[in-house]
Amino acid sequence: MSEIKTRFRTIDGLSIRYAESDEPRDCEALLLSPWPESLYAYDATWSRLAERARLIAVDLPGFGHSQLREDLLSPKAMSEFIVRLADTFGLAKPHIVGPDIGTSAVLFAAAQHPDRFRSAVVGAGGAA
């Protein structure tokens, strides 16, 4: 059974908390944490999802236990950070899950990079 094991990685000069599933898979998913929770929001489903996909769960900058950088708090700036996250972890065309605070950033990322993500699941966040 796979469980969430958190680590930290420096991305764009920020200490970012993430978790990665153990087994490589053909399918990949980038899971963004909702606020006020953290990447542990995926704890109940982690092992089932990890059976089917390589998972990367991330606390976005300024949330969970990831370092804050104020210039990333706009949806457009955070969307570009999300693309860099995918690149950093070698995710070619992942499914992306962006609940809550991730909603608007994921929508911007998908609009700016329409071929970058296989699918996007968003919701429960303010978006315009």
BELJO-V68272 format. One record per pair of residues at least 12 apart in sequence whose ideal C-beta (glycine too) atoms are under 7 Angstrom apart, sorted by the first residue. I is the first residue (numbers start at 1). J is the second residue. If there is no record, write none. Layout:
i;j
I;J
I;J
This chain:
i;j
1;47
2;21
2;22
2;46
2;47
2;50
3;46
3;47
4;19
4;39
4;40
4;42
4;43
4;46
4;57
5;19
6;19
6;39
7;19
11;84
11;85
11;88
12;81
12;84
14;61
14;66
14;67
14;69
15;66
15;67
16;58
16;59
16;61
16;66
17;39
17;59
17;64
17;65
17;66
18;56
18;57
18;58
19;39
19;57
20;55
20;56
21;50
21;54
21;55
23;50
24;54
25;52
25;53
25;54
27;52
27;53
28;53
28;54
28;91
28;94
29;49
29;53
29;55
29;94
29;95
29;97
30;56
30;85
30;86
30;91
30;94
30;96
31;55
31;56
31;57
31;97
32;58
32;60
32;97
32;98
32;102
33;57
33;58
33;59
33;60
33;63
33;64
34;99
34;100
34;101
35;63
35;100
35;101
38;59
38;64
38;65
39;57
39;58
39;59
39;64
42;57
56;89
56;91
58;85
60;78
60;101
60;102
61;81
63;101
75;104
75;105
75;108
76;108
78;105
79;105
79;108
79;109
79;112
82;105
82;106
82;109
83;109
83;113
83;116
93;116
93;117
93;118
94;117
94;118
95;117
95;118
95;119
96;117
96;120
97;121
98;120
98;122
99;122
99;123
99;124
99;125
100;124
100;125
101;125
102;122
102;125
103;122
103;123
103;124
103;125
103;127
104;125
104;126
104;127
106;120
106;122
107;122
107;127
